[in-house]
Amino acid sequence: MKLIDATFDKNVKPDDARPRLMVLMFVAFTIFAVLISRLWILQVMGGQKYMALAEGNYIRDLPIEAPRGLIFDRSGKVLVNNRPSIGITLSPPVAEKNPRIINRLAGILHISSSDIREKLAEKKADPLKPRVIARDIDDKTLAYIEEHKMGLPGVDVVTESIRSYPFGSLGAHVFGYLGEISQEEMQSKKNNGSYALGDIIGKSGAESVYEGLLRGQKGSEQIEVNASGRPLSIIKKQEPLPGSNLMLSLDLSLQQVTEQALKDAMQQARNTGTGAKANGGAAIVLDPRNGDVLAMASLPTYDPALFIGGISKKNWQQLIDKKTNFPLNNRAIMAYAPGSTFKPVTLIGALADGIIKTNDTFDCGGKWLGLGKKWARWCWDHAGHGTVGLTRGMAESCDVVFYSIGYKFYKTGGERLQYWARVFGIGSLTGIDLPMEAKGRVPDKQWKEKINDGNPEYQRWYPGDTVNIAIGQGDILATPLQMASLYAAIANGGILYRPHVGKAMISWDGNVKREFKLKPEDKRKLDISKDIIRFNQDALEKTVTQGTAAAAFSGFSTRVAGKTGTAQVRGKGDYAWFAGYAPVEEPRYVVVVMVEQGGHGGTIAAPAARKILAAAMGIPDRGAGYVNDLSR
């Protein structure tokens, strides 16, 4: 005010106003300099940064998942397919700002709000990534959502390629299921930069083992979006590279027959009352010439489609619940007491070590007193088999014969029976290309000391421990797959193959890109004389023609060799086993059937094996009918 007053005051001299004008000019220059420097910082120094932020507000980079490779059987029939699905996604940040959208969307899709909130709360995926709320929506719902898009912020329609299972639960334990990658899996794949949180990967079965082959390479899409984040246009797009297809060694029709035969056996066990709790089992068909797994069944089973889009808590709980007998477990590669199906190992080992001769005889009076009266062991036939040789002893599964041999092993020392069990692969992984395989167990002194650490009175290895192993009881455990490999080695003359389900990688145009050929380490020649193998083969054929499996295979038109087993498990019913192969003159199929608490092997497991072998060889066969064999 004073400056103005001075300027217009004619009495004020120019020299008096100059300092005030200088101050005014300095202030104006300073303000101007600050504005210029700020503009320079924003446009020059931070230009790239703010340009990127600005673009980010209207440009989105989205990955495009690659179509997963299909899974075929050995004849090229599709076992696991892909199909398109129209789904609805919801953006978590938008839903957080507009919580009422959840209830509205629940009403449109006819699902619960809690289900939507559960999907939005999934922590594995990118928190900003839209979640698929519903798949396979119908045309009416799709039309409604498209029509009311403006009132549904954060809601979008997407088209996906998802797994389909033409045969439902068939082969589920072999194929496996898919799911979102976990933090642990991300860590294990840290050297593979193509994985990101929220990706779908194989979680079990062949889907898991052959993940790298089936997965393919992602594509990408850069899209322009409006202020609400809704897509406006595609700026650029890179198509994904589909995964390769996988051919399995399974035979579709044989897999169907095997699963049905196992299911029937379990039902038969429940019907006869011999195995009222028969609610689990496994069956395997193996090619003894190369280790091809032609069929692998495990019951109870599950529908892998339950995992599409993320399994619900309710469904997951049912799959891991004791009440439903753990349907996710692949019982073909779980460990069980093998019972009398183990006896060929005892026989072959004893002959190879020279502790018995092929013409030895034993006296079975119904029980064995080799350890003294206090420790008497009963034969399954309490009436006794009388004087019995090795072949008949195997055919009729005489326990006294094998108690005696087991005791000879014990007195010989060196844990030779355990050695022979390991020679046949028990106690170690077969190396099959499926995850979660159990090793089984070959108990010995060292194991017993360790397992009873802190209980010295139970650490000592007794003769009865070896005697128990000799009949496949006690603490020895083997998987049905190990038993199939063992009988394959007997059938083919002494070669132990690594079993496998992967057969070849094929391209989308159907050409074989790579056949999974056996490597030298995938087969092992057992150091057992041909005469001993042949002697055991004859004994196993006698089991089917004259022994404990004779009723089950009565009238069967092809020569079969095998062994029944009835494994006793503390606190549970007997487990029914059968392991065998056919045709005897040129074995092409090894079959193992095991039914948990199914009762006797000759009654339940062997008739199921007959059905499977008949189907494998194309034999029209009506089956054994009702069989009641109480032997082991």
C-alpha positions as CSV (number, residue, x, y, z in Angstrom):
1,M,0.0,0.0,0.0
2,K,2.9,2.2,0.8
3,L,4.5,1.4,-2.5
4,I,1.4,2.4,-4.4
5,D,1.0,5.4,-2.3
6,A,4.5,6.4,-3.0
7,T,4.3,5.7,-6.7
8,F,1.2,8.0,-7.1
9,D,2.5,10.5,-4.6
10,K,4.0,13.2,-6.7
11,N,5.9,14.4,-3.8
12,V,7.9,11.2,-3.5
13,K,11.2,11.2,-5.4
14,P,12.1,8.3,-7.9
15,D,15.1,7.4,-5.9
16,D,12.9,6.7,-2.8
17,A,10.8,4.1,-4.7
18,R,13.6,2.1,-6.4
19,P,14.5,-0.2,-3.5
20,R,10.9,-1.2,-3.1
21,L,10.7,-2.0,-6.9
22,M,13.8,-4.1,-6.6
23,V,12.3,-6.2,-3.8
24,L,9.1,-6.7,-5.8
25,M,11.1,-7.8,-8.9
26,F,13.2,-10.2,-6.7
27,V,10.1,-11.9,-5.3
28,A,8.6,-12.2,-8.7
29,F,11.8,-13.7,-10.2
30,T,12.1,-16.2,-7.3
31,I,8.5,-17.4,-7.8
32,F,9.0,-17.7,-11.5
33,A,12.3,-19.7,-11.0
34,V,10.6,-22.1,-8.7
35,L,7.8,-22.7,-11.1
36,I,10.2,-23.3,-14.0
37,S,12.4,-25.7,-12.0
38,R,9.4,-27.7,-10.9
39,L,8.1,-27.9,-14.4
40,W,11.5,-29.1,-15.5
41,I,11.6,-31.8,-12.8
42,L,8.1,-33.1,-13.8
43,Q,8.6,-33.0,-17.5
44,V,12.2,-33.9,-17.9
45,M,13.5,-35.7,-14.8
46,G,10.3,-37.6,-14.1
47,G,8.9,-37.7,-17.5
48,Q,9.3,-41.4,-18.1
49,K,8.0,-42.3,-14.7
50,Y,4.9,-40.2,-14.9
51,M,4.3,-41.3,-18.5
52,A,4.4,-45.0,-17.3
53,L,2.0,-44.2,-14.5
54,A,-0.4,-42.4,-16.8
55,E,-0.3,-45.3,-19.3
56,G,-0.8,-47.7,-16.4
57,N,-4.1,-46.1,-15.7
58,Y,-5.5,-47.1,-19.1
59,I,-3.2,-50.0,-20.3
60,R,-3.2,-53.5,-18.8
61,D,-0.7,-56.3,-19.5
62,L,-2.5,-59.6,-19.1
63,P,-1.0,-63.1,-19.4
64,I,-2.8,-65.6,-21.6
65,E,-2.6,-69.1,-20.3
66,A,-1.4,-71.8,-22.7
67,P,-3.8,-74.7,-23.5
68,R,-2.5,-77.6,-21.5
69,G,-1.5,-80.7,-23.3
70,L,-4.0,-83.6,-23.6
71,I,-3.5,-87.0,-22.1
72,F,-4.1,-90.1,-24.2
73,D,-4.1,-93.8,-23.6
74,R,-1.7,-96.2,-25.4
75,S,-4.1,-96.4,-28.4
76,G,-4.6,-92.6,-28.8
77,K,-7.9,-92.4,-27.0
78,V,-8.4,-89.1,-25.1
79,L,-8.4,-89.6,-21.3
80,V,-8.0,-86.0,-20.2
81,N,-9.2,-83.2,-22.6
82,N,-9.6,-79.4,-22.6
83,R,-12.8,-77.5,-23.3
84,P,-13.8,-73.9,-23.4
85,S,-15.7,-72.4,-20.5
86,I,-17.4,-69.0,-20.2
87,G,-16.8,-67.7,-16.7
88,I,-17.4,-64.6,-14.6
89,T,-14.6,-62.8,-12.8
90,L,-14.7,-60.2,-10.1
91,S,-11.9,-57.8,-9.2
92,P,-11.0,-57.9,-5.5
93,P,-10.1,-54.2,-5.2
94,V,-13.3,-53.1,-6.9
95,A,-15.3,-55.5,-4.7
96,E,-13.6,-54.0,-1.6
97,K,-14.8,-50.5,-2.6
98,N,-18.2,-51.8,-3.6
99,P,-19.1,-54.6,-1.2
100,R,-22.7,-54.6,-2.3
101,I,-21.6,-56.0,-5.6
102,I,-20.9,-59.4,-3.9
103,N,-24.5,-59.9,-2.8
104,R,-25.8,-58.8,-6.2
105,L,-23.5,-61.1,-8.1
106,A,-24.4,-64.0,-5.8
107,G,-28.1,-63.4,-6.7
108,I,-27.4,-63.3,-10.4
109,L,-25.2,-66.5,-10.3
110,H,-27.3,-68.3,-7.8
111,I,-24.3,-69.0,-5.5
112,S,-23.7,-67.9,-1.9
113,S,-22.0,-64.7,-1.0
114,S,-19.7,-66.6,1.3
115,D,-18.4,-68.6,-1.7
116,I,-17.6,-65.4,-3.5
117,R,-15.8,-64.0,-0.5
118,E,-13.9,-67.2,-0.1
119,K,-12.6,-66.9,-3.7
120,L,-11.8,-63.3,-3.3
121,A,-9.8,-64.0,-0.2
122,E,-7.6,-66.6,-1.9
123,K,-4.1,-65.5,-0.9
124,K,-2.0,-67.5,-3.3
125,A,-2.8,-65.3,-6.3
126,D,-1.9,-61.7,-7.1
127,P,-4.2,-59.6,-4.9
128,L,-5.2,-57.4,-7.9
129,K,-5.9,-60.4,-10.2
130,P,-9.6,-60.8,-11.0
131,R,-10.9,-64.1,-9.5
132,V,-13.1,-66.5,-11.4
133,I,-16.3,-66.6,-9.5
134,A,-18.3,-68.9,-11.7
135,R,-17.7,-71.1,-14.7
136,D,-19.9,-72.6,-17.4
137,I,-22.6,-70.0,-17.0
138,D,-25.7,-70.4,-19.1
139,D,-26.8,-68.1,-22.0
140,K,-29.5,-66.4,-19.9
141,T,-27.1,-65.4,-17.2
142,L,-24.5,-64.3,-19.7
143,A,-27.0,-62.1,-21.5
144,Y,-28.1,-60.5,-18.2
145,I,-24.6,-59.7,-17.2
146,E,-23.7,-58.2,-20.6
147,E,-26.9,-56.1,-20.5
148,H,-26.2,-54.7,-17.0
149,K,-22.5,-54.3,-17.3
150,M,-22.5,-50.7,-16.3
151,G,-24.1,-51.5,-13.0
152,L,-21.7,-54.3,-12.2
153,P,-18.3,-52.7,-11.5
154,G,-15.3,-55.1,-11.4
155,V,-17.4,-57.9,-13.1
156,D,-16.1,-59.3,-16.4
157,V,-16.9,-62.2,-18.7
158,V,-13.9,-64.4,-19.7
159,T,-13.4,-67.5,-21.9
160,E,-11.1,-70.1,-20.5
161,S,-9.7,-73.4,-21.6
162,I,-10.3,-75.9,-18.7
163,R,-9.7,-79.6,-18.1
164,S,-12.5,-82.0,-18.9
165,Y,-12.6,-85.7,-17.9
166,P,-14.6,-87.7,-20.4
167,F,-14.7,-90.7,-18.1
168,G,-15.3,-88.9,-14.8
169,S,-13.3,-90.4,-12.0
170,L,-11.7,-93.2,-14.1
171,G,-7.9,-93.3,-13.7
172,A,-8.0,-90.2,-11.4
173,H,-5.1,-91.4,-9.3
174,V,-2.9,-91.9,-12.4
175,F,-3.9,-88.6,-14.2
176,G,-3.9,-86.5,-11.0
177,Y,-5.5,-83.1,-10.6
178,L,-4.7,-79.4,-11.1
179,G,-4.6,-76.5,-8.7
180,E,-3.1,-73.1,-8.0
181,I,0.6,-73.0,-7.4
182,S,1.6,-72.7,-3.7
183,Q,4.4,-70.7,-2.2
184,E,6.5,-73.9,-1.7
185,E,6.0,-74.9,-5.3
186,M,7.0,-71.4,-6.4
187,Q,10.2,-71.7,-4.4
188,S,11.0,-75.1,-6.0
189,K,10.5,-73.6,-9.4
190,K,12.3,-70.4,-8.8
191,N,14.7,-71.2,-11.6
192,N,11.7,-71.3,-14.0
193,G,10.7,-67.7,-14.3
194,S,7.6,-68.4,-16.2
195,Y,5.6,-69.3,-13.1
196,A,3.6,-66.7,-11.2
197,L,1.3,-66.7,-8.2
198,G,-2.2,-67.8,-9.3
199,D,-0.8,-70.1,-12.0
200,I,-2.4,-73.6,-12.4
201,I,-0.1,-76.6,-12.2
202,G,-0.3,-80.3,-11.8
203,K,-0.7,-81.2,-8.2
204,S,-0.6,-85.0,-8.3
205,G,-0.3,-88.0,-10.7
206,A,1.0,-87.6,-14.3
207,E,-0.2,-84.0,-14.3
208,S,2.4,-83.3,-11.7
209,V,5.3,-85.5,-13.0
210,Y,4.9,-84.3,-16.6
211,E,4.0,-80.7,-15.7
212,G,6.9,-79.3,-17.8
213,L,5.7,-81.2,-20.9
214,L,2.0,-80.5,-20.5
215,R,2.1,-76.9,-19.5
216,G,3.2,-75.0,-22.7
217,Q,4.2,-71.3,-22.7
218,K,2.1,-68.4,-21.8
219,G,1.1,-65.6,-24.2
220,S,0.3,-62.0,-23.3
221,E,-2.2,-59.4,-24.2
222,Q,-1.9,-55.6,-23.8
223,I,-5.4,-54.0,-23.5
224,E,-6.7,-50.4,-23.1
225,V,-9.1,-49.9,-20.2
226,N,-11.4,-47.1,-19.1
227,A,-11.4,-45.3,-15.8
228,S,-13.4,-48.1,-14.3
229,G,-10.9,-50.7,-15.5
230,R,-13.2,-52.1,-18.1
231,P,-11.4,-53.3,-21.3
232,L,-11.8,-51.0,-24.3
233,S,-9.5,-52.4,-27.0
234,I,-6.6,-54.8,-27.5
235,I,-3.3,-52.9,-28.2
236,K,-1.1,-56.0,-28.9
237,K,-1.3,-59.7,-28.4
238,Q,1.1,-62.6,-28.3
239,E,-0.5,-66.0,-28.7
240,P,0.5,-68.8,-26.2
241,L,2.3,-71.9,-27.2
242,P,0.2,-75.0,-26.3
243,G,1.7,-77.7,-24.1
244,S,2.6,-81.1,-25.6
245,N,0.3,-84.0,-25.4
246,L,1.2,-87.0,-23.2
247,M,0.5,-90.6,-24.2
248,L,0.3,-93.0,-21.2
249,S,0.9,-96.7,-21.2
250,L,-2.7,-97.3,-19.9
251,D,-5.2,-99.2,-21.9
252,L,-8.6,-97.4,-21.6
253,S,-10.8,-100.5,-21.9
254,L,-8.5,-102.5,-19.5
255,Q,-8.6,-99.6,-17.0
256,Q,-12.4,-99.7,-17.1
257,V,-12.5,-103.4,-16.5
258,T,-9.9,-103.3,-13.7
259,E,-11.7,-100.5,-11.8
260,Q,-15.1,-102.4,-12.2
261,A,-13.6,-105.7,-11.1
262,L,-12.1,-104.1,-8.0
263,K,-15.4,-102.4,-7.2
264,D,-17.2,-105.7,-7.6
265,A,-14.7,-107.5,-5.4
266,M,-15.2,-104.9,-2.6
267,Q,-19.0,-105.3,-2.9
268,Q,-18.7,-109.1,-2.9
269,A,-16.6,-108.9,0.3
270,R,-19.3,-106.8,1.9
271,N,-22.1,-109.1,0.7
272,T,-20.5,-112.2,1.9
273,G,-19.7,-110.8,5.3
274,T,-16.1,-111.9,5.1
275,G,-15.1,-108.3,4.8
276,A,-17.9,-106.2,6.0
277,K,-15.6,-103.2,6.1
278,A,-14.1,-103.6,2.7
279,N,-14.0,-100.0,1.6
280,G,-10.6,-99.6,0.0
281,G,-8.5,-101.5,-2.5
282,A,-6.1,-101.4,-5.4
283,A,-5.5,-103.4,-8.6
284,I,-2.7,-103.2,-11.2
285,V,-2.1,-104.7,-14.6
286,L,1.6,-104.7,-15.7
287,D,3.4,-105.8,-18.8
288,P,6.2,-108.0,-17.5
289,R,8.1,-107.5,-20.8
290,N,8.8,-103.8,-20.3
291,G,7.2,-102.4,-17.1
292,D,4.3,-100.7,-18.9
293,V,1.5,-100.1,-16.4
294,L,-1.6,-101.1,-18.4
295,A,-4.1,-100.3,-15.7
296,M,-4.0,-99.0,-12.2
297,A,-7.0,-98.7,-10.0
298,S,-7.4,-97.3,-6.5
299,L,-10.7,-97.2,-4.5
300,P,-12.3,-95.1,-3.2
301,T,-11.6,-92.6,-5.9
302,Y,-12.5,-89.0,-6.7
303,D,-13.6,-86.7,-9.5
304,P,-10.7,-84.5,-10.6
305,A,-13.2,-82.0,-12.0
306,L,-13.9,-81.0,-8.4
307,F,-10.6,-79.1,-8.5
308,I,-11.4,-77.0,-11.6
309,G,-11.4,-73.3,-10.4
310,G,-10.4,-74.3,-6.9
311,I,-11.9,-77.0,-4.8
312,S,-14.3,-75.9,-2.1
313,K,-13.5,-76.4,1.6
314,K,-16.4,-78.8,1.9
315,N,-15.3,-81.0,-1.0
316,W,-11.6,-80.9,0.2
317,Q,-12.6,-82.0,3.6
318,Q,-14.5,-85.0,2.2
319,L,-11.4,-86.1,0.2
320,I,-9.1,-86.1,3.2
321,D,-11.6,-87.4,5.8
322,K,-11.2,-90.7,7.5
323,K,-14.9,-91.3,7.3
324,T,-14.7,-91.4,3.5
325,N,-11.5,-93.5,3.7
326,F,-9.2,-90.9,2.2
327,P,-10.2,-91.0,-1.5
328,L,-7.1,-89.0,-2.6
329,N,-4.8,-91.8,-1.5
330,N,-3.4,-93.9,-4.4
331,R,-3.5,-97.4,-2.7
332,A,-1.6,-99.0,-5.6
333,I,1.6,-97.3,-4.3
334,M,0.8,-97.4,-0.6
335,A,2.4,-100.0,1.7
336,Y,0.6,-103.0,3.2
337,A,1.4,-106.4,4.7
338,P,1.7,-108.6,1.6
339,G,0.7,-111.9,3.3
340,S,1.3,-115.1,1.5
341,T,1.9,-113.4,-1.8
342,F,5.4,-112.8,-0.3
343,K,6.1,-116.5,-0.1
344,P,7.8,-116.8,-3.5
345,V,10.6,-114.5,-2.2
346,T,11.1,-116.8,0.8
347,L,11.2,-119.9,-1.5
348,I,13.5,-118.4,-4.1
349,G,15.9,-116.9,-1.6
350,A,16.1,-120.2,0.4
351,L,16.8,-122.2,-2.8
352,A,19.4,-119.6,-4.0
353,D,21.2,-119.7,-0.6
354,G,21.1,-123.5,-0.5
355,I,19.4,-123.7,2.9
356,I,16.7,-125.9,1.3
357,K,16.5,-128.2,-1.7
358,T,13.7,-128.7,-4.2
359,N,12.9,-132.2,-2.9
360,D,12.8,-131.3,0.7
361,T,9.6,-132.2,2.6
362,F,8.0,-130.9,5.8
363,D,5.6,-132.3,8.3
364,C,2.5,-130.1,8.8
365,G,0.4,-131.1,11.7
366,G,-1.6,-127.9,11.7
367,K,0.9,-126.0,13.9
368,W,4.6,-125.4,14.1
369,L,6.6,-125.8,17.3
370,G,10.0,-124.8,16.1
371,L,10.3,-122.1,18.7
372,G,8.8,-124.3,21.5
373,K,5.3,-125.0,22.6
374,K,5.0,-121.6,24.2
375,W,5.6,-120.0,20.8
376,A,3.5,-122.3,18.7
377,R,2.5,-121.0,15.3
378,W,-0.6,-122.2,13.5
379,C,-1.0,-123.1,9.9
380,W,-4.2,-121.7,8.3
381,D,-5.3,-125.3,8.0
382,H,-5.4,-126.4,11.6
383,A,-6.0,-130.0,10.5
384,G,-2.6,-130.0,8.9
385,H,-1.3,-130.7,5.4
386,G,0.6,-133.9,6.4
387,T,3.9,-134.5,4.7
388,V,4.3,-131.8,2.1
389,G,7.0,-130.8,-0.4
390,L,7.9,-127.3,-1.6
391,T,5.6,-127.2,-4.6
392,R,2.6,-128.4,-2.8
393,G,3.6,-126.2,0.2
394,M,3.4,-123.2,-2.2
395,A,0.3,-124.3,-4.0
396,E,-1.6,-124.8,-0.7
397,S,0.1,-122.0,1.0
398,C,1.2,-124.2,3.9
399,D,2.4,-121.9,6.7
400,V,4.3,-124.6,8.4
401,V,6.6,-125.0,5.4
402,F,7.4,-121.3,5.4
403,Y,7.7,-121.1,9.2
404,S,10.4,-123.8,8.9
405,I,12.2,-122.0,6.1
406,G,12.1,-118.7,7.9
407,Y,13.6,-120.3,10.9
408,K,16.4,-121.8,8.8
409,F,17.1,-118.2,7.5
410,Y,17.3,-117.0,11.1
411,K,19.7,-119.7,12.1
412,T,21.9,-119.1,9.0
413,G,22.3,-115.5,10.1
414,G,23.2,-112.5,8.0
415,E,19.6,-111.4,7.6
416,R,19.5,-113.2,4.2
417,L,15.7,-113.2,4.0
418,Q,15.7,-109.4,4.3
419,Y,18.5,-109.4,1.6
420,W,16.2,-111.3,-0.8
421,A,13.3,-109.1,-0.1
422,R,15.4,-106.1,-1.1
423,V,16.7,-107.9,-4.2
424,F,13.1,-108.0,-5.4
425,G,12.7,-104.3,-4.7
426,I,10.8,-104.3,-1.5
427,G,11.9,-101.5,0.9
428,S,12.8,-99.1,-2.0
429,L,11.0,-97.1,-4.5
430,T,10.2,-98.7,-7.8
431,G,10.8,-95.4,-9.4
432,I,7.4,-95.2,-11.2
433,D,6.7,-91.8,-12.7
434,L,4.0,-91.0,-10.2
435,P,4.5,-89.0,-7.0
436,M,3.9,-90.1,-3.4
437,E,5.2,-93.6,-3.9
438,A,5.9,-95.5,-0.6
439,K,9.0,-97.5,-0.1
440,G,7.5,-100.3,1.9
441,R,9.5,-101.8,4.7
442,V,12.0,-104.6,5.2
443,P,12.4,-104.9,9.0
444,D,15.7,-106.0,10.4
445,K,17.7,-105.7,13.7
446,Q,18.8,-102.1,13.0
447,W,15.2,-101.0,12.2
448,K,13.8,-102.7,15.3
449,E,16.4,-101.1,17.6
450,K,15.6,-97.7,16.1
451,I,11.9,-98.0,16.1
452,N,11.9,-99.1,19.7
453,D,14.4,-96.4,20.9
454,G,13.7,-95.8,24.5
455,N,12.1,-99.3,25.0
456,P,15.1,-101.6,25.3
457,E,12.9,-104.6,26.1
458,Y,11.4,-104.5,22.5
459,Q,14.7,-103.8,20.6
460,R,15.9,-107.4,20.4
461,W,15.4,-109.3,17.2
462,Y,13.8,-112.6,17.8
463,P,13.6,-115.7,15.6
464,G,9.9,-115.2,15.5
465,D,10.5,-111.9,13.7
466,T,12.2,-113.7,10.8
467,V,9.6,-116.5,10.8
468,N,6.8,-113.8,10.5
469,I,8.5,-112.2,7.5
470,A,8.8,-115.6,5.8
471,I,5.0,-115.7,5.4
472,G,4.6,-112.0,4.6
473,Q,3.5,-111.0,8.1
474,G,5.0,-109.2,11.0
475,D,6.5,-105.8,10.2
476,I,7.2,-106.3,6.5
477,L,5.3,-103.9,4.2
478,A,5.1,-103.8,0.4
479,T,3.0,-101.8,-2.1
480,P,0.8,-103.6,-4.7
481,L,3.0,-102.0,-7.3
482,Q,6.1,-103.6,-5.8
483,M,4.3,-107.0,-5.7
484,A,3.4,-106.5,-9.4
485,S,7.1,-105.8,-10.3
486,L,8.1,-108.8,-8.2
487,Y,5.8,-111.2,-10.0
488,A,6.8,-109.6,-13.4
489,A,10.4,-110.6,-12.6
490,I,9.3,-114.2,-11.8
491,A,7.2,-114.3,-15.0
492,N,9.9,-112.9,-17.4
493,G,12.7,-115.1,-15.9
494,G,14.4,-112.6,-13.6
495,I,14.3,-109.1,-14.9
496,L,13.1,-106.3,-12.6
497,Y,11.7,-103.4,-14.7
498,R,11.0,-99.9,-13.5
499,P,7.3,-99.6,-13.9
500,H,6.0,-96.5,-15.7
501,V,2.9,-94.8,-17.0
502,G,4.5,-92.3,-19.4
503,K,4.9,-93.7,-22.9
504,A,5.5,-90.9,-25.3
505,M,5.2,-87.2,-26.0
506,I,3.1,-86.3,-29.0
507,S,2.5,-83.1,-30.8
508,W,-0.9,-81.5,-31.4
509,D,-0.9,-82.8,-34.9
510,G,-0.6,-86.3,-33.6
511,N,3.0,-87.1,-34.4
512,V,5.3,-88.7,-31.8
513,K,7.8,-86.1,-30.8
514,R,9.7,-88.3,-28.3
515,E,9.2,-91.9,-27.1
516,F,10.1,-92.6,-23.5
517,K,12.4,-95.5,-24.1
518,L,13.8,-97.6,-21.3
519,K,17.2,-96.6,-20.1
520,P,19.8,-99.2,-18.9
521,E,19.1,-98.3,-15.3
522,D,15.4,-98.9,-15.8
523,K,15.9,-102.7,-15.7
524,R,17.9,-105.0,-13.5
525,K,18.8,-108.7,-14.1
526,L,18.4,-110.6,-10.9
527,D,21.2,-113.0,-10.0
528,I,19.0,-116.0,-9.7
529,S,19.4,-119.3,-11.6
530,K,16.8,-120.1,-14.3
531,D,16.2,-123.5,-12.6
532,I,15.1,-121.8,-9.4
533,I,12.9,-119.3,-11.2
534,R,11.3,-122.1,-13.2
535,F,10.7,-124.2,-10.1
536,N,8.9,-121.3,-8.5
537,Q,6.9,-120.7,-11.8
538,D,5.7,-124.3,-11.7
539,A,4.7,-124.0,-8.0
540,L,2.7,-120.8,-8.8
541,E,0.9,-122.5,-11.6
542,K,0.1,-125.4,-9.3
543,T,-1.5,-122.8,-7.0
544,V,-3.9,-121.9,-9.7
545,T,-4.6,-125.4,-11.0
546,Q,-4.6,-127.4,-7.7
547,G,-4.1,-125.0,-4.8
548,T,-5.6,-122.0,-3.1
549,A,-6.6,-120.2,-6.3
550,A,-8.0,-123.3,-8.1
551,A,-11.6,-122.5,-7.3
552,A,-11.3,-118.9,-8.5
553,F,-9.8,-120.0,-11.8
554,S,-11.8,-123.2,-12.3
555,G,-12.6,-123.6,-16.0
556,F,-10.4,-120.7,-17.1
557,S,-9.2,-121.4,-20.6
558,T,-5.7,-120.0,-20.3
559,R,-2.8,-121.1,-18.2
560,V,-2.3,-118.8,-15.2
561,A,0.3,-118.8,-12.4
562,G,-0.2,-116.9,-9.2
563,K,-0.5,-116.8,-5.4
564,T,-3.3,-115.9,-3.0
565,G,-2.7,-114.0,0.2
566,T,-4.7,-113.3,3.3
567,A,-2.8,-110.7,5.3
568,Q,-3.7,-110.3,9.0
569,V,-3.6,-106.7,10.3
570,R,-3.9,-106.0,14.0
571,G,-7.2,-104.4,14.9
572,K,-8.7,-104.9,11.4
573,G,-10.2,-107.5,9.2
574,D,-8.0,-109.6,6.9
575,Y,-6.7,-108.0,3.7
576,A,-7.3,-110.1,0.5
577,W,-4.5,-110.4,-2.1
578,F,-3.9,-112.1,-5.4
579,A,-0.8,-111.7,-7.5
580,G,-0.2,-113.7,-10.7
581,Y,0.4,-113.6,-14.5
582,A,-0.8,-115.1,-17.8
583,P,-0.4,-116.7,-20.1
584,V,2.1,-119.0,-18.4
585,E,3.9,-120.0,-21.7
586,E,4.4,-116.4,-22.8
587,P,3.5,-113.9,-20.0
588,R,2.0,-110.6,-21.2
589,Y,0.0,-109.6,-18.1
590,V,0.8,-109.4,-14.4
591,V,-2.2,-108.7,-12.2
592,V,-2.3,-107.8,-8.6
593,V,-5.5,-107.2,-6.6
594,M,-5.6,-106.1,-3.0
595,V,-8.8,-105.4,-1.0
596,E,-8.5,-103.8,2.4
597,Q,-10.4,-105.9,5.0
598,G,-11.8,-107.9,2.1
599,G,-11.3,-111.3,3.7
600,H,-9.6,-114.2,2.0
601,G,-7.5,-113.8,-1.1
602,G,-8.9,-116.9,-2.9
603,T,-12.5,-115.8,-2.2
604,I,-12.3,-112.1,-3.1
605,A,-9.1,-111.0,-4.8
606,A,-8.5,-114.0,-7.1
607,P,-11.9,-113.9,-8.8
608,A,-11.4,-110.2,-9.6
609,A,-8.0,-111.0,-11.1
610,R,-9.6,-113.6,-13.3
611,K,-12.1,-111.0,-14.7
612,I,-9.2,-108.7,-15.4
613,L,-7.0,-111.4,-17.1
614,A,-10.0,-112.5,-19.2
615,A,-10.6,-109.0,-20.5
616,A,-6.9,-108.4,-21.1
617,M,-6.6,-111.5,-23.3
618,G,-10.0,-111.1,-24.9
619,I,-11.3,-114.4,-23.4
620,P,-15.1,-114.6,-23.2
621,D,-15.4,-115.8,-19.6
622,R,-18.4,-115.9,-17.2
623,G,-16.2,-115.7,-14.2
624,A,-15.7,-118.1,-11.3
625,G,-19.2,-117.6,-9.7
626,Y,-19.3,-117.8,-6.0
627,V,-16.0,-118.8,-4.4
628,N,-15.5,-119.7,-0.8
629,D,-11.8,-120.4,-0.2
630,L,-10.7,-120.0,3.4
631,S,-7.0,-120.6,2.8
632,R,-4.2,-118.0,2.7
